[in-house]
Amino acid sequence: PNDPFATLVHGDYKAMNIFLPSQADSGKSVLIDFQWTGLGFGMVDVAMHLAHSVHVDALQEGGETRLVELYYSSLQEALTANGKQDLARDFTLEVAWKQYRLALLDYGRMVLSVFFKDASPASFANRAAMENVGFVYRNVEASLHFVERLDQCLSHFEKERRESALGVDSCEVSSQETCVKRPRR
């Protein structure tokens, strides 16, 4: 609660919990199903939505990076417009990616332990047409992509830990790339 980036999160932010207006310019979206609402990092909802509701084709070839960075830039604009310049300055893209990766790993923990325990070609086939079921539970390609992303996130944190032990800082600029390493002062 005392973290400057803590905010109210939906906790189950996925397509089936968002009602969109019938016309793109006719109103705002409406959220439903608030049983998991609580205090947390906003990137939790971003990670859940992208992993659960966005087709794998839109996430590949830099799509995930573009979507996360679009969210980040929109958040930066909103914070600045609402007089929260200090928070906008402190909530760097590096912080956003760290929170996003951690949230993705946390969601992955739940998906792997609860939903993948009975994963099989038949279970994916049975859920394939169920639009109210997330892509990671009904699409083998989406599931494999999700597991690959979890592996990339874990590898990122393992690398960060090794660099920290060696006294080297790295600067994260996107989901896949690391900028020039610089020695710790």
C-alpha positions as a Python dict, from the first residue, in 0.01 Angstrom:
ca = {
    (1, 'P'): (0, 0, 0),
    (2, 'N'): (291, 238, 60),
    (3, 'D'): (456, 180, -278),
    (4, 'P'): (423, 491, -495),
    (5, 'F'): (314, 275, -790),
    (6, 'A'): (42, 85, -602),
    (7, 'T'): (-301, 142, -750),
    (8, 'L'): (-644, -15, -766),
    (9, 'V'): (-637, -313, -1000),
    (10, 'H'): (-925, -508, -1148),
    (11, 'G'): (-742, -837, -1098),
    (12, 'D'): (-925, -1025, -1375),
    (13, 'Y'): (-890, -784, -1665),
    (14, 'K'): (-975, -986, -1972),
    (15, 'A'): (-1201, -948, -2274),
    (16, 'M'): (-1498, -1127, -2119),
    (17, 'N'): (-1503, -875, -1831),
    (18, 'I'): (-1514, -570, -2057),
    (19, 'F'): (-1831, -450, -2230),
    (20, 'L'): (-1748, -236, -2529),
    (21, 'P'): (-1989, 21, -2675),
    (22, 'S'): (-2174, -94, -2986),
    (23, 'Q'): (-2024, 197, -3180),
    (24, 'A'): (-1659, 292, -3132),
    (25, 'D'): (-1745, 658, -3080),
    (26, 'S'): (-2067, 610, -2880),
    (27, 'G'): (-1939, 570, -2527),
    (28, 'K'): (-1697, 419, -2285),
    (29, 'S'): (-1617, 61, -2201),
    (30, 'V'): (-1771, -89, -1889),
    (31, 'L'): (-1588, -332, -1660),
    (32, 'I'): (-1766, -612, -1477),
    (33, 'D'): (-1669, -889, -1231),
    (34, 'F'): (-1481, -720, -950),
    (35, 'Q'): (-1420, -1021, -724),
    (36, 'W'): (-1039, -990, -760),
    (37, 'T'): (-1020, -611, -731),
    (38, 'G'): (-762, -483, -488),
    (39, 'L'): (-441, -294, -441),
    (40, 'G'): (-152, -382, -671),
    (41, 'F'): (53, -273, -967),
    (42, 'G'): (-140, -169, -1277),
    (43, 'M'): (81, -380, -1499),
    (44, 'V'): (-97, -683, -1347),
    (45, 'D'): (-407, -595, -1546),
    (46, 'V'): (-202, -526, -1860),
    (47, 'A'): (-24, -863, -1838),
    (48, 'M'): (-348, -1052, -1769),
    (49, 'H'): (-529, -886, -2058),
    (50, 'L'): (-253, -939, -2313),
    (51, 'A'): (-191, -1302, -2211),
    (52, 'H'): (-557, -1394, -2183),
    (53, 'S'): (-743, -1192, -2444),
    (54, 'V'): (-508, -1090, -2724),
    (55, 'H'): (-449, -1337, -3004),
    (56, 'V'): (-92, -1466, -3031),
    (57, 'D'): (-57, -1321, -3384),
    (58, 'A'): (-96, -970, -3241),
    (59, 'L'): (173, -1037, -2979),
    (60, 'Q'): (442, -1178, -3207),
    (61, 'E'): (705, -985, -3405),
    (62, 'G'): (717, -701, -3155),
    (63, 'G'): (341, -676, -3106),
    (64, 'E'): (360, -733, -2731),
    (65, 'T'): (630, -467, -2701),
    (66, 'R'): (424, -218, -2900),
    (67, 'L'): (112, -284, -2691),
    (68, 'V'): (294, -253, -2357),
    (69, 'E'): (470, 62, -2472),
    (70, 'L'): (140, 208, -2600),
    (71, 'Y'): (-11, 145, -2257),
    (72, 'Y'): (294, 301, -2093),
    (73, 'S'): (287, 615, -2308),
    (74, 'S'): (-90, 653, -2255),
    (75, 'L'): (-39, 621, -1881),
    (76, 'Q'): (241, 877, -1891),
    (77, 'E'): (12, 1122, -2075),
    (78, 'A'): (-271, 1065, -1826),
    (79, 'L'): (-43, 1109, -1524),
    (80, 'T'): (99, 1431, -1666),
    (81, 'A'): (-244, 1565, -1762),
    (82, 'N'): (-364, 1501, -1406),
    (83, 'G'): (-77, 1683, -1239),
    (84, 'K'): (120, 1371, -1144),
    (85, 'Q'): (447, 1468, -1316),
    (86, 'D'): (662, 1326, -1034),
    (87, 'L'): (490, 989, -1059),
    (88, 'A'): (518, 997, -1439),
    (89, 'R'): (891, 1071, -1409),
    (90, 'D'): (951, 795, -1154),
    (91, 'F'): (745, 531, -1333),
    (92, 'T'): (1003, 462, -1601),
    (93, 'L'): (966, 220, -1888),
    (94, 'E'): (1215, -2, -1707),
    (95, 'V'): (988, -11, -1399),
    (96, 'A'): (686, -82, -1618),
    (97, 'W'): (860, -376, -1789),
    (98, 'K'): (977, -518, -1456),
    (99, 'Q'): (625, -505, -1316),
    (100, 'Y'): (483, -648, -1639),
    (101, 'R'): (725, -942, -1636),
    (102, 'L'): (657, -1015, -1269),
    (103, 'A'): (283, -1000, -1332),
    (104, 'L'): (314, -1231, -1632),
    (105, 'L'): (512, -1479, -1424),
    (106, 'D'): (255, -1463, -1145),
    (107, 'Y'): (-29, -1522, -1391),
    (108, 'G'): (176, -1804, -1542),
    (109, 'R'): (210, -1967, -1201),
    (110, 'M'): (-168, -1983, -1177),
    (111, 'V'): (-221, -2094, -1537),
    (112, 'L'): (37, -2373, -1515),
    (113, 'S'): (-78, -2502, -1178),
    (114, 'V'): (-454, -2481, -1229),
    (115, 'F'): (-543, -2482, -1596),
    (116, 'F'): (-261, -2677, -1756),
    (117, 'K'): (-283, -2974, -1521),
    (118, 'D'): (-524, -3141, -1763),
    (119, 'A'): (-388, -2990, -2084),
    (120, 'S'): (-410, -3220, -2382),
    (121, 'P'): (-497, -3193, -2749),
    (122, 'A'): (-850, -3301, -2658),
    (123, 'S'): (-892, -3038, -2385),
    (124, 'F'): (-775, -2762, -2621),
    (125, 'A'): (-1009, -2893, -2892),
    (126, 'N'): (-1301, -2896, -2647),
    (127, 'R'): (-1240, -2531, -2555),
    (128, 'A'): (-1143, -2406, -2903),
    (129, 'A'): (-1481, -2247, -2980),
    (130, 'M'): (-1546, -2114, -2629),
    (131, 'E'): (-1503, -1740, -2674),
    (132, 'N'): (-1533, -1677, -2300),
    (133, 'V'): (-1222, -1887, -2237),
    (134, 'G'): (-880, -1725, -2269),
    (135, 'F'): (-659, -1800, -2566),
    (136, 'V'): (-396, -1969, -2345),
    (137, 'Y'): (-657, -2232, -2246),
    (138, 'R'): (-807, -2298, -2589),
    (139, 'N'): (-532, -2242, -2844),
    (140, 'V'): (-218, -2457, -2846),
    (141, 'E'): (-17, -2190, -3032),
    (142, 'A'): (-117, -1926, -2776),
    (143, 'S'): (-25, -2161, -2492),
    (144, 'L'): (316, -2236, -2638),
    (145, 'H'): (378, -1865, -2694),
    (146, 'F'): (274, -1797, -2334),
    (147, 'V'): (516, -2059, -2199),
    (148, 'E'): (795, -1915, -2419),
    (149, 'R'): (721, -1568, -2276),
    (150, 'L'): (737, -1707, -1922),
    (151, 'D'): (1075, -1860, -2004),
    (152, 'Q'): (1196, -1527, -2145),
    (153, 'C'): (1079, -1344, -1832),
    (154, 'L'): (1254, -1594, -1605),
    (155, 'S'): (1569, -1570, -1816),
    (156, 'H'): (1556, -1191, -1791),
    (157, 'F'): (1541, -1204, -1410),
    (158, 'E'): (1812, -1470, -1394),
    (159, 'K'): (2038, -1250, -1609),
    (160, 'E'): (1956, -947, -1396),
    (161, 'R'): (2047, -1143, -1084),
    (162, 'R'): (2379, -1260, -1233),
    (163, 'E'): (2465, -906, -1341),
    (164, 'S'): (2377, -775, -998),
    (165, 'A'): (2609, -1031, -839),
    (166, 'L'): (2886, -917, -1076),
    (167, 'G'): (2825, -551, -998),
    (168, 'V'): (2689, -459, -1341),
    (169, 'D'): (2367, -267, -1399),
    (170, 'S'): (2166, -307, -1716),
    (171, 'C'): (1911, -72, -1863),
    (172, 'E'): (1597, -233, -2000),
    (173, 'V'): (1445, -67, -2304),
    (174, 'S'): (1195, -325, -2429),
    (175, 'S'): (1065, -672, -2364),
    (176, 'Q'): (1343, -840, -2558),
    (177, 'E'): (1641, -601, -2567),
    (178, 'T'): (1886, -469, -2312),
    (179, 'C'): (2073, -145, -2367),
    (180, 'V'): (2443, -96, -2300),
    (181, 'K'): (2567, -234, -1971),
    (182, 'R'): (2733, 12, -1739),
    (183, 'P'): (2948, -58, -1433),
    (184, 'R'): (2793, 16, -1098),
    (185, 'R'): (2933, 324, -927),
}
